């Protein structure tokens, strides 16, 4: 047992107290079973030989680029039509890949491979210049020749028996070091509790349930992705290593004028335990880079309109009567409630796709009753199925051959909430189809949305890694392989199974699904949430870091457990968390079974009054949120953006982590510290209006704004046109006057319902003309919406 095992032991012993000593003992047995399975089935890592590419020996042009051959390896460089650059070593191609949407993108026929001056080669294209040195260093440059990223020659360690790490199923390890500009800042790598800017340190690429709860220092968490977004003065680029194996990323920020006056570049080291060495790089503005990433990995699913409203969840709604009581509490106090979420306690003995009929005698009736009041029911869905002959889901899965097997062909069993359980193999298309069909039972119960949990996947373990044995066998779309390759995409493929199943069962409706675990491309199947963030001010700060970081990885719909998952927040902490959540895509309160209540009225009259104001503002902004959802799907731009989004060259903004842009129009500065009633806000360039006072401020710069308990500072960009809900229904346009001599703009994407219609983007422009602010709609003489002018 190593140090890591000891850490896991203490966390899981603490987290399993709630389920009793019997399950705790079974978790010990499960851990030993996993340990023995891997000891038998996986080869021991002994001394291995390292190799590097060696000297270049020639090159062969191909459409969009070509192949450069070295003494001991080869490198394929290919530029896609949208400007993304693929690099594959050792014969690795773009597919098979779980990240890509719609297959390999078409190549840029204009990109050409040609000799370079130093004996290397270069690929010239419109948006990026790629140079390959004679020893295997790969540089990505702007069209003007400025280096954005330098990948040094990789190094491989051959697997036992001399097998090299070639192809998606290769077992050899590899490492690649890279350099970026001295002023560059790193973002991304999935959901990280500290950030969104990633400091010097090591980050693991292995989706992990941290056990109970987490704070900013905990890493890794539920969603890890080998996606780096790097922002520097010279430009922004995204680097994605398309490899699902366990790995580690080590980052060192650069320093300008280091040592003897020379810049020290920023550095990155990626180490993977196996799989192919292949990557994609995109360059340009942040908007262009995220747009290219969305084109490569798929547009984000647009949630139904109701899923952009406020939602309430709890582990511990014991009965239908409790659910009705909570819903009535919101209704009686005039608080809008879009959805109520039922956790595992509504299942029969925690068995997925079942209902405890004693406590929920008429779930369809309850769902219909709540829906008539404007509130949907959302069901948790866990992947683990209790290994119980006679249980319909288990028996059907056995007949379908759906469950993950070990190297001997036996079911892999783990310990989860229902007890000893088995796990569907979501990397098998037939299993995904079977699992997707099971949601018919959930729809019949009246559920309108689905919350995928515990899908890292988790198997309770008293020591070691709380997941399946690494030797467990998976289909991997027919290629075959083990859990080392399948682990990080397990949750994403569960989300895929649910999303595609719901599309087949209800083809006229957009599904609402969100998943605790996932990987690059998961946005195609819905969103995510923070997971079990600890109650406390550090947890509040981590909530914002996670949403911002995931958005920069292409996952725009997310949010935290408002109030934190554990403990009992103080009234002030709860209110500040509620205010932050009201400006995030997924606005949901949630708590553990032993934690304090999360209904706004439980914290006193003052908190209730201020929470009501935050909720009303969220309802007013719903047309804007719907617009941002459609734009995220079409352009890749997240709803919640870092303040440097339009000004990445502003270094002070690159270090700002306590505020964010909601779309392009609003700057939100949440209160993240106890007792604060004022806070400093750093402004991007341009004029900004305090939406509470109407006062104008000029950026770039920093201002000190009031932040009473009743609200958090929110500023509107001068010239912005924001679609909001009208007081008498319909959509109004809230227009903030442009600065003198300047123009402004805004967009509206009206949502016709919860179906698949793609409404047109309506664009607006604003300008001063003869002392009056004019609002024009693109291609039309009249606006067609009520306009309210503010500022100026």
C-alpha positions in Angstrom: 0.0 0.0 0.0 1.5 3.3 -1.0 1.0 6.9 0.3 -1.8 7.4 -2.2 -3.6 4.3 -0.9 -3.4 5.7 2.7 -5.0 8.9 1.5 -7.8 7.1 -0.2 -8.4 4.9 2.8 -9.0 7.8 5.2 -11.3 9.6 2.7 -13.4 6.6 1.9 -13.7 5.3 5.5 -15.1 8.8 6.4 -17.5 8.8 3.4 -18.8 5.3 4.0 -19.8 6.0 7.6 -23.2 7.0 6.3 -23.9 3.5 4.8 -22.8 1.4 7.7 -20.1 -1.1 8.6 -21.4 -3.9 6.4 -20.9 -1.9 3.2 -17.6 -0.6 4.6 -16.4 -4.2 5.0 -17.6 -5.1 1.5 -15.6 -2.1 0.2 -12.4 -3.7 1.7 -13.2 -6.9 -0.1 -13.9 -5.0 -3.3 -10.5 -3.2 -3.0 -8.6 -6.4 -2.5 -10.5 -8.1 -5.4 -9.5 -5.2 -7.7 -5.9 -5.4 -6.5 -5.6 -9.1 -7.2 -7.3 -8.9 -10.6 -4.7 -6.3 -11.8 -1.8 -8.2 -10.2 -2.7 -11.3 -12.3 -3.8 -9.7 -15.5 -1.5 -6.7 -16.0 2.2 -7.1 -16.9 4.7 -5.8 -14.4 6.6 -2.7 -15.4 10.2 -3.5 -15.2 13.2 -1.8 -16.8 12.3 -0.4 -20.2 14.2 1.2 -23.0 13.6 4.8 -24.1 13.8 6.0 -27.7 13.5 9.3 -29.5 12.6 10.0 -33.1 16.2 10.4 -34.3 17.3 12.3 -37.4 14.9 13.2 -40.2 15.4 11.0 -43.3 12.8 12.4 -45.7 9.2 13.5 -46.1 6.2 12.5 -48.3 3.6 15.2 -49.1 -0.1 14.3 -48.5 -3.3 16.4 -48.9 -3.2 19.0 -46.2 0.4 18.3 -45.1 2.5 15.2 -45.2 4.6 12.6 -43.3 8.1 13.3 -42.1 10.1 10.1 -41.5 12.8 9.9 -38.8 15.3 7.2 -38.0 13.1 5.6 -35.3 9.6 7.1 -35.8 7.4 9.1 -38.2 5.2 12.2 -37.8 2.1 12.9 -39.8 1.1 16.6 -40.0 -2.3 17.5 -41.4 -4.1 20.8 -41.5 -7.9 20.6 -41.5 -10.1 22.9 -43.5 -11.0 24.9 -40.4 -7.3 25.5 -39.5 -6.9 22.8 -36.8 -3.6 21.0 -37.1 -3.3 17.2 -36.4 0.0 15.7 -35.4 0.3 11.9 -35.1 3.5 10.1 -34.2 4.4 6.4 -34.8 1.6 6.0 -37.4 -1.2 7.3 -35.1 -4.1 8.7 -37.1 -7.0 10.9 -36.1 -9.3 7.9 -35.6 -10.4 6.0 -33.7 -11.3 8.9 -31.3 -14.1 9.5 -28.8 -13.5 13.3 -29.1 -14.1 13.9 -32.7 -17.7 14.6 -33.9 -18.6 13.5 -37.4 -15.4 11.7 -38.2 -12.1 13.2 -39.4 -12.5 16.7 -40.7 -11.7 17.5 -44.3 -8.2 18.6 -45.0 -7.2 22.1 -46.1 -6.1 21.4 -49.7 -4.2 24.6 -49.8 -1.8 23.5 -47.0 1.5 22.3 -48.4 4.5 20.5 -47.1 7.8 21.9 -48.2 11.5 21.7 -47.2 12.7 24.2 -44.5 16.1 25.9 -44.4 17.7 23.9 -41.6 17.1 20.4 -43.0 13.6 20.1 -41.6 10.2 20.7 -43.1 7.3 23.0 -42.8 3.6 23.0 -43.6 2.3 26.3 -44.7 -1.4 27.2 -44.4 -3.6 30.3 -44.2 -4.0 30.3 -40.4 -1.0 28.6 -39.0 2.6 27.7 -40.0 4.0 24.4 -38.7 7.7 23.7 -38.8 9.3 20.3 -38.1 13.1 20.3 -37.3 15.4 17.6 -38.4 15.3 16.1 -34.9 11.6 16.2 -34.4 10.8 19.6 -32.7 7.5 20.9 -33.9 6.7 24.6 -33.8 3.3 26.2 -34.3 3.5 29.7 -35.5 1.2 32.5 -36.4 1.0 33.3 -40.2 3.5 36.2 -39.3 6.0 33.7 -38.0 5.6 34.2 -34.2 6.1 31.0 -32.3 3.1 30.1 -30.1 4.1 26.6 -29.1 7.2 24.5 -29.4 6.8 20.7 -28.9 10.2 19.1 -28.3 11.0 15.7 -29.6 9.0 13.1 -27.8 10.3 10.1 -25.9 8.8 6.6 -25.7 9.4 3.8 -23.2 8.6 0.5 -24.8 6.2 -1.9 -23.1 7.4 -5.2 -21.6 8.4 -7.5 -24.3 9.6 -4.7 -26.6 6.1 -3.6 -27.7 6.1 0.0 -28.7 3.3 2.4 -27.9 1.7 2.4 -31.3 -2.0 2.7 -32.0 -4.9 3.4 -29.7 -4.3 0.2 -27.7 -0.6 0.5 -27.2 0.7 -0.1 -23.7 4.0 1.8 -23.9 4.5 5.0 -22.0 5.4 8.3 -23.7 6.4 11.8 -22.7 6.4 15.1 -24.6 7.7 18.5 -23.4 6.6 21.8 -24.8 7.5 25.4 -24.5 5.2 28.5 -24.8 5.8 32.2 -24.4 7.2 33.6 -21.2 4.1 35.7 -20.6 1.6 32.8 -21.4 -1.0 31.6 -19.0 -2.4 28.1 -18.9 -6.1 27.2 -18.6 -8.2 24.1 -19.1 -7.4 20.4 -18.3 -11.1 19.8 -17.5 -12.7 20.5 -14.2 -10.1 21.9 -11.8 -11.0 23.3 -8.4 -8.1 25.8 -8.3 -8.1 28.3 -11.1 -9.3 28.8 -13.8 -5.7 29.9 -14.4 -3.5 26.8 -13.8 -0.4 27.5 -11.7 2.9 25.6 -11.6 2.2 22.1 -10.6 1.2 18.6 -11.6 -2.3 17.7 -12.8 -3.5 14.2 -13.2 -5.6 13.0 -16.1 -7.7 10.3 -14.4 -11.4 11.0 -13.7 -11.7 10.5 -9.9 -14.4 10.8 -7.2 -12.4 12.6 -4.5 -14.5 10.9 -1.8 -17.1 12.9 0.1 -16.3 16.4 -0.9 -13.5 18.6 -2.3 -11.9 22.0 -2.0 -9.5 24.0 -4.2 -6.5 21.9 -3.2 -8.0 18.6 -4.3 -6.9 17.1 -7.7 -7.9 15.3 -9.8 -11.7 15.5 -9.8 -14.5 14.0 -11.9 -13.7 15.5 -15.3 -10.1 15.5 -16.6 -9.2 16.4 -20.2 -5.8 16.7 -21.9 -7.0 20.1 -23.3 -4.8 23.1 -22.7 -5.9 26.6 -23.6 -2.8 28.9 -23.6 -3.2 32.7 -23.7 -0.2 34.9 -24.5 0.5 38.4 -26.0 1.3 36.8 -29.4 -2.0 34.9 -29.5 -4.1 32.1 -28.1 -3.9 28.5 -28.9 -5.5 25.2 -27.8 -3.5 22.0 -27.6 -5.4 18.6 -27.2 -3.6 15.3 -26.7 -6.2 12.8 -28.0 -5.4 10.0 -25.6 -7.8 8.6 -23.0 -5.2 6.8 -20.8 -4.0 7.8 -17.3 -1.5 10.6 -17.5 0.0 13.6 -15.8 0.5 17.2 -17.0 3.2 19.2 -15.4 3.2 23.0 -15.9 5.7 25.7 -15.2 4.8 29.3 -15.9 7.4 31.4 -17.7 9.2 34.5 -16.5 10.2 37.5 -18.6 13.7 38.8 -18.0 14.6 35.8 -15.9 18.2 35.2 -15.0 20.6 37.3 -17.1 17.8 39.3 -18.7 16.6 36.5 -21.0 13.0 35.3 -20.9 12.3 31.9 -19.5 9.6 30.2 -21.5 6.6 28.6 -20.0 6.8 24.8 -20.1 4.5 21.8 -20.2 5.3 18.2 -19.8 2.7 15.5 -20.7 3.3 11.9 -19.6 0.8 9.2 -20.6 0.8 5.6 -19.5 -0.1 4.3 -22.9 -2.0 4.9 -26.1 -1.2 7.0 -29.1 0.8 10.1 -29.2 -1.4 12.4 -31.3 -2.6 15.9 -30.8 -4.6 18.8 -32.3 -3.6 22.4 -32.1 -5.8 25.4 -33.0 -4.6 29.0 -33.1 -6.3 32.4 -33.2 -8.4 34.6 -31.0 -10.2 32.9 -28.0 -13.5 33.0 -29.9 -11.9 31.5 -33.1 -10.1 28.8 -31.1 -13.2 27.7 -29.2 -15.2 27.9 -32.4 -12.7 25.5 -34.1 -12.7 23.2 -31.1 -16.6 23.0 -31.2 -16.4 22.3 -35.0 -13.9 19.5 -34.2 -15.6 17.9 -31.2 -19.2 18.9 -31.7 -21.6 21.7 -30.7 -22.9 21.8 -27.2 -26.3 20.3 -26.6 -28.9 23.1 -26.2 -30.9 22.4 -23.0 -34.7 22.8 -23.1 -35.7 26.3 -22.0 -37.0 25.1 -18.6 -33.5 23.7 -17.7 -32.2 27.3 -17.7 -34.4 28.1 -14.8 -33.8 27.5 -11.1 -33.6 23.9 -9.9 -33.7 22.4 -6.4 -32.2 19.0 -5.4 -31.5 17.1 -2.3 -30.2 13.7 -1.3 -32.9 12.9 1.3 -36.4 13.7 -0.2 -37.8 10.8 1.8 -41.4 10.7 0.4 -43.8 12.2 -2.1 -45.2 14.3 0.7 -41.7 15.9 1.4 -41.4 16.7 -2.3 -44.8 18.3 -2.3 -44.0 20.3 0.8 -40.8 21.7 -0.7 -42.6 22.6 -4.0 -45.4 24.3 -2.1 -42.9 26.3 -0.1 -41.5 27.8 -3.3 -44.9 28.4 -4.7 -46.3 30.0 -1.6 -43.3 32.4 -1.4 -43.5 33.4 -5.0 -40.2 31.8 -5.9 -40.0 30.4 -9.4 -38.9 26.7 -9.5 -38.2 25.0 -12.8 -37.3 21.5 -11.5 -37.0 19.3 -8.5 -34.4 16.5 -8.5 -34.8 13.1 -6.9 -31.6 11.4 -5.7 -30.9 7.7 -5.1 -33.3 7.6 -2.1 -36.3 7.4 -4.4 -35.1 4.1 -5.8 -36.0 0.8 -4.2 -32.9 -0.1 -2.2 -30.9 2.3 -4.4 -31.4 0.1 -7.4 -31.3 2.1 -10.6 -34.5 2.2 -12.8 -36.7 1.3 -9.9 -39.1 3.2 -7.5 -39.7 2.7 -3.8 -43.5 2.3 -4.0 -43.9 2.7 -0.2 -42.5 6.2 -0.2 -43.4 7.2 -3.8 -46.7 5.4 -4.4 -47.7 7.4 -7.4 -44.6 9.0 -9.0 -46.3 9.7 -12.4 -49.1 11.5 -10.6 -46.7 13.5 -8.6 -44.8 14.5 -11.8 -48.0 15.5 -13.5 -49.1 17.5 -10.5 -45.8 19.4 -10.3 -45.6 20.0 -14.1 -49.0 21.7 -14.0 -47.4 24.1 -11.5 -44.4 24.7 -13.9 -42.0 22.3 -12.1 -40.4 19.3 -13.8 -39.0 16.2 -12.1 -35.4 15.2 -12.8 -34.1 11.7 -11.9 -30.6 10.7 -10.9 -29.3 7.7 -12.9 -26.2 5.7 -11.7 -24.4 3.2 -13.9 -23.9 0.4 -11.4 -26.6 -2.3 -11.4 -27.1 -4.4 -8.4 -25.9 -8.0 -9.1 -29.2 -9.5 -8.1 -30.8 -12.4 -10.1 -34.5 -11.6 -10.4 -33.9 -7.9 -10.7 -35.2 -7.0 -14.2 -32.4 -4.6 -15.2 -29.7 -7.1 -14.1 -31.3 -10.1 -15.8 -31.8 -8.1 -19.0 -28.2 -7.0 -18.9 -27.0 -10.5 -18.4 -29.0 -11.7 -21.4 -27.6 -8.8 -23.5 -24.0 -9.5 -22.4 -23.9 -5.8 -21.3 -21.6 -5.9 -18.3 -17.9 -5.3 -18.1 -16.0 -8.6 -17.8 -12.5 -9.4 -16.4 -9.7 -11.1 -18.3 -11.3 -14.5 -17.6 -14.7 -13.5 -19.0 -16.4 -13.1 -15.6 -18.5 -10.1 -14.5 -16.5 -7.4 -12.8 -18.2 -6.6 -9.6 -17.8 -3.5 -7.4 -19.4 -2.0 -4.3 -21.7 0.9 -4.7 -24.9 2.2 -3.0 -27.1 -0.8 -3.8 -24.4 -3.2 -2.7 -22.5 -5.6 -4.9 -22.9 -4.3 -8.4 -22.0 -4.8 -12.1 -21.2 -2.1 -14.7 -22.5 -1.8 -18.2 -19.8 -1.5 -20.9 -20.8 1.8 -22.5 -17.9 1.5 -25.0 -20.0 -1.1 -26.8 -22.6 0.4 -29.2 -25.0 -2.5 -28.5 -24.9 -1.8 -24.7 -25.4 1.9 -25.2 -28.5 1.1 -27.3 -29.8 -1.3 -24.6 -29.1 1.1 -21.8 -30.8 4.0 -23.7 -33.9 2.0 -24.0 -34.2 1.7 -20.2 -35.0 5.4 -20.0 -38.5 4.5 -21.2 -39.2 3.4 -17.6 -38.0 6.8 -16.3 -40.2 8.7 -18.9 -43.2 6.6 -17.8 -42.6 7.7 -14.3 -42.9 11.3 -15.4 -39.3 12.4 -15.3 -38.3 15.2 -17.7 -34.5 15.3 -17.2 -31.7 13.0 -16.1 -28.7 13.5 -13.8 -25.9 11.0 -14.4 -23.9 10.4 -11.2 -21.1 8.0 -9.9 -20.0 7.4 -13.5 -16.2 7.9 -13.2 -17.1 4.9 -12.6 -17.0 4.5 -8.8 -16.5 1.3 -6.9 -16.2 2.0 -3.1 -12.7 1.0 -2.0 -11.2 1.1 1.4 -7.8 1.6 -0.2 -6.4 2.2 -3.7 -8.2 3.6 -6.7 -12.1 3.6 -6.1 -12.9 2.4 -9.6 -12.9 -0.8 -11.7 -9.8 -2.9 -12.1 -7.5 -1.5 -14.7 -7.4 -5.0 -16.3 -11.2 -5.0 -16.8 -12.1 -5.7 -20.4 -14.0 -3.2 -22.6 -15.3 -3.4 -26.2 -14.0 0.0 -27.2 -16.2 0.1 -30.3 -15.1 -3.4 -31.3 -11.3 -2.8 -31.0 -11.1 -4.4 -27.6 -9.0 -3.1 -24.7 -9.0 -2.6 -20.9 -10.0 -0.1 -18.3 -6.8 1.8 -18.6 -8.0 3.1 -21.9 -11.8 3.1 -21.2 -11.9 4.7 -17.8 -11.8 8.4 -18.7 -14.5 8.0 -21.4 -16.8 5.8 -19.3 -18.9 8.6 -18.0 -19.0 10.4 -21.4 -20.3 7.2 -23.1 -22.9 6.7 -20.4 -24.1 10.3 -21.1 -24.1 9.4 -24.8 -26.2 6.3 -24.2 -28.8 8.3 -22.2 -28.9 11.2 -24.6 -29.2 9.0 -27.7 -31.8 6.8 -26.0 -33.9 9.8 -25.1 -33.6 11.1 -28.6 -35.0 7.8 -29.9 -37.8 7.6 -27.2 -38.9 11.3 -27.5 -37.6 12.4 -31.0 -39.5 15.7 -30.8 -37.9 16.9 -27.6 -34.4 18.1 -26.8 -33.1 15.9 -23.9 -32.0 17.3 -20.6 -29.0 15.4 -19.3 -26.0 16.3 -17.3 -23.1 14.1 -16.1 -20.7 14.1 -13.2 -17.9 12.6 -15.3 -16.9 13.0 -18.9 -14.2 13.8 -21.4 -13.4 15.9 -24.5 -16.6 16.1 -26.6 -19.0 15.4 -23.7 -20.8 18.6 -24.5 -22.5 16.9 -27.4 -24.6 14.9 -24.8 -25.4 17.6 -22.3 -23.6 19.4 -19.4 -22.1 18.7 -16.0 -22.0 20.1 -12.5 -19.4 20.6 -9.8 -19.9 17.4 -8.0 -19.6 17.3 -4.2 -18.0 20.7 -3.5 -17.4 21.3 0.1 -19.5 23.8 2.0 -17.3 26.8 2.8 -15.9 30.0 1.2 -13.1 28.0 -0.5 -15.8 25.8 -2.0 -17.7 28.9 -3.3 -14.5 30.1 -5.0 -13.9 26.6 -6.5 -17.4 26.7 -7.9 -16.6 29.6 -10.2 -13.2 28.1 -11.2 -14.8 24.9 -12.3 -17.4 26.6 -14.5 -14.9 28.9 -16.2 -12.3 26.1 -16.7 -14.9 23.7 -18.2 -16.2 26.4 -20.5 -12.7 26.8 -21.9 -12.6 23.1 -22.6 -15.8 23.3 -24.7 -18.3 22.3 -22.0 -20.4 25.5 -21.6 -23.4 24.2 -19.5 -22.4 23.6 -15.9 -22.9 24.9 -12.3 -22.2 24.1 -8.7 -24.2 22.7 -5.8 -25.4 26.0 -4.5 -24.6 26.0 -0.8 -22.1 23.3 -1.1 -22.8 19.5 -0.9 -21.7 19.1 2.7 -22.4 20.8 6.0 -24.6 23.8 6.8 -23.7 27.1 5.2 -24.1 30.3 7.1 -26.9 32.6 5.9 -24.3 34.9 4.3 -22.4 32.1 2.5 -25.6 30.5 1.2 -26.8 33.9 -0.1 -23.5 34.7 -1.8 -23.5 31.2 -3.4 -27.2 31.7 -4.5 -26.3 35.0 -6.1 -23.4 33.5 -8.0 -25.5 30.6 -9.1 -28.1 32.9 -10.5 -25.7 34.0 -13.2 -24.3 30.5 -14.1 -25.8 28.2 -16.7 -26.9 25.4 -14.3 -28.6 27.1 -11.3 -29.2 24.3 -8.8 -29.2 24.0 -5.0 -28.2 20.5 -3.7 -27.0 18.9 -0.5 -26.0 15.6 1.1 -28.4 13.6 3.1 -26.8 14.7 6.4 -26.3 18.3 5.4 -28.4 21.3 6.3 -31.4 22.4 4.3 -31.0 24.5 1.1 -34.4 26.1 0.7 -34.0 29.9 0.7 -36.5 30.4 3.5 -34.5 28.3 5.9 -32.0 31.1 6.3 -34.2 33.9 7.6 -36.3 36.7 6.2 -33.4 38.8 5.0 -31.8 36.0 3.0 -35.2 35.0 1.6 -35.8 38.6 0.4 -32.4 38.9 -1.3 -32.6 35.3 -2.8 -36.0 36.3 -4.2 -34.4 39.3 -5.9 -31.6 37.1 -7.4 -34.2 34.6 -8.7 -36.3 37.3 -10.3 -33.3 38.6 -12.1 -32.5 35.1 -13.3 -36.1 34.8 -14.7 -35.7 38.2 -16.3 -32.5 37.2 -18.1 -33.9 33.8 -19.4 -34.1 35.1 -23.0 -30.5 36.1 -22.7 -29.5 32.7 -21.3 -31.5 31.0 -24.1 -29.6 33.1 -26.7 -26.3 32.1 -25.1 -27.2 28.4 -25.2 -27.9 28.6 -28.9 -24.7 30.6 -29.5 -22.7 28.0 -27.5 -24.0 25.3 -29.7 -23.3 27.2 -33.0 -20.0 29.0 -32.1 -18.4 27.2 -29.2 -18.4 30.4 -27.1 -19.3 29.5 -23.5 -22.1 31.3 -21.6 -19.6 32.2 -18.8 -16.3 33.6 -20.1 -13.2 34.9 -18.5 -12.9 38.7 -18.3 -10.0 38.5 -20.8 -12.2 36.9 -23.5 -12.2 39.9 -25.8 -8.9 41.4 -24.5 -6.5 38.4 -24.1 -3.6 40.8 -24.6 -4.5 42.5 -21.2 -2.2 40.7 -18.8 -4.0 42.0 -15.7 -7.2 40.5 -17.0 -5.5 37.1 -17.6 -4.8 36.9 -13.9 -8.4 37.9 -12.9 -10.2 34.9 -11.4 -13.0 36.4 -9.2 -15.2 37.8 -12.0 -16.6 36.7 -15.3 -18.4 37.8 -18.4 -21.9 36.4 -19.0 -21.9 36.5 -22.8 -20.4 39.6 -24.2 -22.8 42.0 -22.5 -22.6 41.6 -18.8 -19.6 41.5 -16.3 -20.5 39.7 -13.0 -18.4 40.2 -9.9 -19.6 37.7 -7.3 -18.7 38.2 -3.6 -16.4 35.3 -2.6 -15.2 36.5 0.8 -17.0 36.6 4.2 -18.1 40.0 5.4 -17.4 41.8 2.2 -19.8 44.7 1.3 -17.5 46.3 -1.3 -15.2 44.7 -3.8 -12.6 45.7 -6.5 -13.6 44.9 -10.0 -11.1 44.9 -12.9 -12.7 46.2 -16.1 -11.8 45.3 -19.7 -11.4 48.2 -22.1 -14.4 50.3 -23.0 -17.3 51.9 -21.1 -19.2 49.8 -18.5 -22.4 50.8 -16.6 -23.1 49.6 -13.1 -26.6 48.1 -13.6 -27.7 49.0 -10.1 -26.7 52.7 -10.2 -26.4 53.5 -13.9 -23.0 55.1 -13.3 -20.5 54.7 -16.1 -16.9 53.6 -15.7 -14.1 53.5 -18.3 -11.8 50.5 -18.7 -9.2 49.1 -18.7 -8.7 49.7 -15.0 -10.0 48.8 -11.6 -13.0 50.2 -9.7 -14.3 49.8 -6.2 -18.0 49.0 -6.2 -20.6 48.5 -3.5 -21.6 44.9 -2.9 -24.3 44.9 -0.2 -25.9 41.7 0.9 -28.8 42.4 -1.4 -26.8 42.1 -4.6 -23.5 41.5 -6.3 -21.9 44.0 -8.7 -23.0 43.5 -12.3 -21.9 45.8 -15.1 -23.2 46.1 -18.7 -21.1 46.9 -21.7 -21.8 50.2 -23.3 -23.8 49.7 -26.5 -25.0 46.2 -25.5 -28.4 45.0 -26.5 -29.7 42.3 -24.1 -32.9 40.3 -24.6 -34.9 40.1 -21.4 -38.3 38.9 -20.3 -40.9 41.6 -20.6 -43.0 42.7 -17.6 -46.1 41.8 -19.6 -44.7 38.7 -21.3 -42.7 38.4 -24.5 -39.1 39.6 -25.0 -37.9 43.1 -24.5 -34.6 44.6 -25.6 -32.5 46.2 -22.8 -30.2 48.7 -24.5 -27.2 50.3 -22.8 -26.2 53.5 -24.6 -22.9 53.3 -26.5 -20.1 55.6 -25.6 -20.1 58.8 -27.7 -18.7 58.2 -31.1 -18.8 54.4 -30.6 -21.3 51.7 -31.7 -22.7 48.6 -30.0 -24.4 45.4 -30.8 -26.3 42.4 -29.5 -28.1 39.3 -30.6 -31.3 37.4 -29.9 -31.9 33.8 -30.6 -35.6 33.2 -29.9 -36.5 29.8 -28.7 -39.7 28.4 -30.1 -40.0 25.6 -27.6 -38.2 22.4 -26.5 -37.9 20.8 -29.9 -35.1 20.8 -32.5 -35.9 23.9 -34.5 -32.9 26.1 -35.2 -34.2 29.7 -34.9 -32.4 32.4 -36.8 -29.9 34.7 -35.1 -31.4 38.2 -34.9 -28.6 40.8 -34.8 -28.9 44.4 -33.5 -26.6 47.4 -33.7 -26.7 50.6 -31.7 -25.3 54.1 -32.4 -25.8 57.7 -31.6 -27.5 59.8 -34.3 -28.5 63.4 -33.7 -28.5 63.0 -30.0 -30.6 59.9 -30.0 -29.6 56.2 -29.6 -30.8 54.2 -32.6 -31.3 50.5 -32.5 -31.4 48.7 -35.9 -32.1 45.1 -36.7 -29.9 43.6 -39.3 -31.8 43.6 -42.6 -34.9 45.3 -41.3 -36.0 48.8 -40.7 -37.9 48.2 -37.4 -36.8 46.4 -34.3 -40.1 44.6 -33.6 -39.5 44.4 -29.8 -40.1 46.8 -27.0 -36.9 48.7 -26.3 -35.8 50.1 -23.0 -32.8 52.5 -23.1 -30.5 52.7 -20.1 -27.2 54.5 -19.4 -26.0 57.5 -21.4 
